[in-house]
C-alpha cells in the first residue's frame, strides 16, 4: 500500500501538484506521526510491528494512522 493510494483520488493519480502538496503536508506533521507513516508506507511494516516499536496496541496504531491520513487529506484540499 502506498501513501498516495490512501490519499489521492483516481482522477489526479500521478499529478505532480498532488505530490508536492503531500510532501508539504507531511513535512508539517509532528515527528511521531511522520515516523508512523514512514514505518507503515515506506518500510511496509504492519500495524502490529509499528505498535511494538511504539509500545502501543495495534488498535491505537490503526486509530493514529487514520487520524494522520485524515489530517493529510484535509491539508491537501
Backbone as ProteinMPNN parsed JSONL, in Angstrom:
{"seq_chain_A": "XXXXXXXXXXXXXXXXXXXXXXXXXXXXXXXXXXXXXXXXXXXXXXXXXXXXXXXXXXXXXXXXXXXXXXXXXXXXX", "coords_chain_A": {"N_chain_A": [[0.859, -1.179, 0.0], [0.636, 2.116, -0.93], [1.235, 5.473, 0.143], [0.031, 7.502, -1.418], [-2.014, 6.025, -2.525], [-3.759, 5.898, -0.446], [-4.393, 8.542, -0.043], [-4.742, 9.961, -2.465], [-6.954, 10.858, -5.191], [-8.686, 9.123, -7.808], [-8.744, 10.568, -10.153], [-6.557, 12.262, -10.298], [-4.204, 10.849, -10.149], [-0.728, 10.498, -10.122], [-0.316, 13.148, -10.595], [1.809, 15.825, -10.407], [1.459, 18.064, -8.815], [-0.168, 17.221, -6.729], [1.635, 15.512, -5.508], [3.604, 17.3, -4.594], [2.042, 18.792, -2.827], [1.412, 16.796, -0.965], [3.963, 16.192, 0.055], [4.571, 18.613, 1.34], [2.509, 18.689, 3.245], [3.146, 16.435, 4.784], [5.651, 17.191, 5.722], [4.981, 19.042, 7.659], [3.933, 17.575, 9.735], [3.887, 16.295, 13.121], [6.843, 14.731, 14.565], [6.379, 12.034, 15.516], [4.055, 11.226, 14.136], [4.996, 11.365, 11.511], [6.882, 9.337, 11.642], [5.288, 7.065, 12.084], [3.845, 6.987, 9.656], [6.002, 6.633, 7.897], [7.025, 4.143, 8.717], [4.845, 2.482, 8.199], [4.118, 2.91, 5.439], [6.422, 3.357, 3.923], [8.354, 1.559, 4.779], [6.811, -0.68, 4.883], [5.818, -1.954, 7.127], [3.714, -3.818, 9.378], [0.715, -2.893, 11.186], [0.817, -4.028, 13.694], [3.569, -4.495, 14.029], [4.501, -1.846, 14.056], [3.179, -0.979, 16.322], [4.493, -2.458, 18.299], [7.019, -1.248, 18.244], [6.451, 1.317, 19.203], [5.308, 0.761, 21.627], [2.572, 0.446, 21.812], [-0.873, -0.546, 21.222], [-2.156, -2.51, 18.486], [-4.599, -1.513, 17.682], [-4.48, 1.121, 18.593], [-2.473, 2.103, 16.921], [-3.779, 1.834, 14.477], [-5.887, 3.672, 14.795], [-4.417, 6.029, 15.124], [-3.087, 6.15, 12.679], [-5.276, 6.439, 10.937], [-6.208, 8.938, 11.792], [-4.016, 10.582, 11.106], [-3.946, 10.233, 8.301], [-6.415, 11.353, 7.632], [-5.951, 13.969, 8.453], [-3.898, 14.667, 6.655], [-5.273, 14.46, 4.201], [-7.122, 16.547, 4.482], [-5.413, 18.738, 4.531], [-4.412, 18.707, 1.997], [-6.411, 19.523, 0.341]], "CA_chain_A": [[0.0, 0.0, 0.0], [1.391, 3.357, -0.987], [0.562, 6.592, 0.78], [-0.852, 8.18, -2.38], [-3.205, 5.194, -2.688], [-4.644, 6.237, 0.659], [-4.739, 9.965, -0.048], [-5.077, 10.515, -3.772], [-8.185, 10.434, -5.851], [-8.375, 8.436, -9.053], [-8.669, 11.492, -11.279], [-5.309, 13.02, -10.36], [-3.055, 9.985, -9.889], [0.462, 10.89, -10.85], [-0.247, 14.596, -10.755], [2.936, 16.319, -9.626], [0.992, 19.05, -7.832], [-0.587, 16.438, -5.566], [2.839, 15.009, -4.848], [4.197, 18.427, -3.873], [1.145, 19.086, -1.708], [1.563, 15.746, 0.031], [5.257, 16.372, 0.711], [4.446, 19.757, 2.247], [1.646, 18.296, 4.361], [3.916, 15.509, 5.626], [6.73, 17.945, 6.357], [4.443, 19.781, 8.796], [3.426, 16.67, 10.764], [4.779, 16.026, 14.256], [7.765, 13.625, 14.299], [5.787, 10.719, 15.78], [3.141, 10.917, 13.04], [5.848, 11.091, 10.349], [7.514, 8.029, 11.851], [4.249, 6.048, 11.867], [3.626, 6.9, 8.206], [7.194, 6.066, 7.287], [7.099, 2.718, 9.031], [3.724, 1.778, 7.561], [4.009, 3.029, 3.989], [7.732, 3.319, 3.269], [9.022, 0.306, 5.161], [5.876, -1.788, 4.716], [5.58, -2.655, 8.393], [2.316, -3.985, 9.757], [0.305, -2.085, 12.342], [1.304, -4.728, 14.891], [5.001, -4.224, 14.135], [4.63, -0.446, 14.474], [2.711, -0.936, 17.713], [5.567, -2.978, 19.151], [8.078, -0.242, 18.306], [5.988, 2.457, 20.0], [4.711, 0.328, 22.895], [1.134, 0.703, 21.677], [-1.621, -1.667, 20.68], [-2.435, -2.407, 17.05], [-5.78, -0.647, 17.543], [-4.023, 2.505, 18.753], [-1.774, 2.466, 15.685], [-4.808, 1.983, 13.45], [-6.575, 4.956, 15.027], [-3.454, 7.104, 14.859], [-2.895, 6.173, 11.228], [-6.485, 7.01, 10.343], [-6.216, 10.358, 12.135], [-2.978, 11.244, 10.308], [-4.384, 10.243, 6.905], [-7.498, 12.339, 7.54], [-5.3, 15.278, 8.552], [-3.209, 14.922, 5.389], [-6.277, 14.702, 3.163], [-7.692, 17.898, 4.638], [-4.377, 19.733, 4.196], [-4.153, 18.669, 0.562], [-7.567, 20.042, -0.4]], "C_chain_A": [[0.896, 1.229, 0.0], [0.564, 4.486, -0.394], [-0.376, 7.306, -0.182], [-2.099, 7.362, -2.661], [-4.226, 5.519, -1.615], [-5.175, 7.667, 0.553], [-5.266, 10.486, -1.374], [-6.443, 10.088, -4.254], [-7.802, 9.882, -7.218], [-8.178, 9.384, -10.232], [-7.315, 12.179, -11.39], [-4.094, 12.158, -10.03], [-1.881, 10.427, -10.738], [0.62, 12.382, -11.033], [0.838, 15.147, -9.839], [2.536, 17.358, -8.588], [0.528, 18.342, -6.569], [0.616, 15.931, -4.786], [3.514, 16.107, -4.034], [3.353, 18.776, -2.654], [1.31, 18.069, -0.598], [2.886, 15.905, 0.781], [5.213, 17.522, 1.708], [3.605, 19.402, 3.465], [2.386, 17.37, 5.315], [5.005, 16.246, 6.386], [6.241, 18.639, 7.636], [3.844, 18.898, 9.886], [4.402, 16.591, 11.937], [5.648, 14.796, 13.966], [7.16, 12.226, 14.49], [4.865, 10.296, 14.635], [3.921, 10.616, 11.76], [6.439, 9.69, 10.451], [6.506, 6.91, 11.606], [3.992, 5.878, 10.373], [4.805, 6.247, 7.501], [7.269, 4.563, 7.499], [6.031, 1.927, 8.286], [3.84, 1.768, 6.041], [5.344, 3.027, 3.256], [8.44, 1.993, 3.542], [8.11, -0.911, 5.025], [5.615, -2.58, 5.978], [4.083, -2.772, 8.65], [1.997, -3.072, 10.936], [0.8, -2.719, 13.639], [2.792, -4.48, 15.103], [5.252, -2.792, 14.602], [4.231, -0.307, 15.937], [3.797, -1.408, 18.666], [6.698, -1.973, 19.304], [7.696, 0.891, 19.253], [5.422, 2.057, 21.358], [3.225, 0.612, 22.952], [0.457, -0.597, 21.287], [-1.819, -1.448, 19.185], [-3.605, -1.468, 16.814], [-5.379, 0.818, 17.672], [-3.28, 2.985, 17.504], [-2.786, 2.698, 14.572], [-5.517, 3.328, 13.577], [-5.661, 6.138, 14.708], [-3.239, 7.263, 13.362], [-4.094, 6.821, 10.532], [-6.543, 8.518, 10.581], [-5.216, 11.136, 11.273], [-3.403, 11.327, 8.843], [-5.496, 11.253, 6.683], [-6.926, 13.755, 7.57], [-4.605, 15.63, 7.225], [-4.186, 15.22, 4.262], [-6.826, 16.119, 3.261], [-6.682, 18.975, 4.267], [-4.118, 19.787, 2.694], [-5.287, 19.258, -0.252], [-7.558, 21.531, -0.483]], "O_chain_A": [[1.797, 1.359, 0.828], [-0.666, 4.45, -0.428], [-1.481, 7.682, 0.209], [-3.14, 7.925, -3.002], [-5.43, 5.424, -1.852], [-6.28, 7.96, 1.009], [-6.137, 11.355, -1.401], [-7.011, 9.097, -3.794], [-6.71, 10.152, -7.72], [-7.512, 9.031, -11.206], [-6.952, 12.639, -12.473], [-3.048, 12.696, -9.665], [-2.027, 10.698, -11.93], [1.625, 12.827, -11.589], [0.786, 14.951, -8.625], [3.221, 17.51, -7.577], [0.798, 18.806, -5.461], [0.614, 15.924, -3.555], [3.947, 15.867, -2.907], [3.888, 19.028, -1.574], [1.345, 18.429, 0.579], [2.926, 15.77, 2.003], [5.76, 17.413, 2.805], [3.948, 19.77, 4.589], [2.263, 17.511, 6.532], [5.254, 15.96, 7.557], [7.007, 18.802, 8.585], [3.302, 19.413, 10.864], [5.604, 16.797, 11.764], [5.24, 13.916, 13.208], [7.42, 11.331, 13.685], [4.891, 9.141, 14.211], [3.552, 9.715, 11.006], [6.488, 8.951, 9.468], [6.843, 5.906, 10.978], [3.928, 4.753, 9.877], [4.626, 5.41, 6.616], [7.545, 3.807, 6.568], [6.293, 0.827, 7.8], [3.675, 0.719, 5.418], [5.383, 2.717, 2.065], [9.04, 1.393, 2.65], [8.583, -2.048, 5.051], [5.234, -3.749, 5.913], [3.292, -1.941, 8.203], [2.895, -2.547, 11.594], [1.162, -2.01, 14.578], [3.23, -4.277, 16.236], [6.116, -2.554, 15.447], [4.883, 0.407, 16.698], [3.995, -0.815, 19.727], [7.278, -1.857, 20.383], [8.532, 1.368, 20.02], [5.087, 2.927, 22.162], [2.684, 0.971, 23.998], [1.112, -1.612, 21.053], [-1.667, -0.333, 18.685], [-3.603, -0.706, 15.847], [-5.887, 1.665, 16.938], [-3.437, 4.13, 17.081], [-2.661, 3.655, 13.807], [-5.72, 4.031, 12.588], [-6.085, 7.12, 14.097], [-3.213, 8.379, 12.843], [-3.927, 7.655, 9.642], [-6.887, 9.282, 9.679], [-5.529, 12.215, 10.77], [-3.241, 12.37, 8.21], [-5.521, 11.936, 5.659], [-7.355, 14.627, 6.815], [-4.716, 16.755, 6.74], [-3.958, 16.126, 3.46], [-6.977, 16.807, 2.252], [-7.061, 20.021, 3.74], [-3.654, 20.805, 2.18], [-5.12, 19.473, -1.452], [-8.462, 22.121, -1.074]]}, "name": "protein", "num_of_chains": 1, "seq": "XXXXXXXXXXXXXXXXXXXXXXXXXXXXXXXXXXXXXXXXXXXXXXXXXXXXXXXXXXXXXXXXXXXXXXXXXXXXX"}
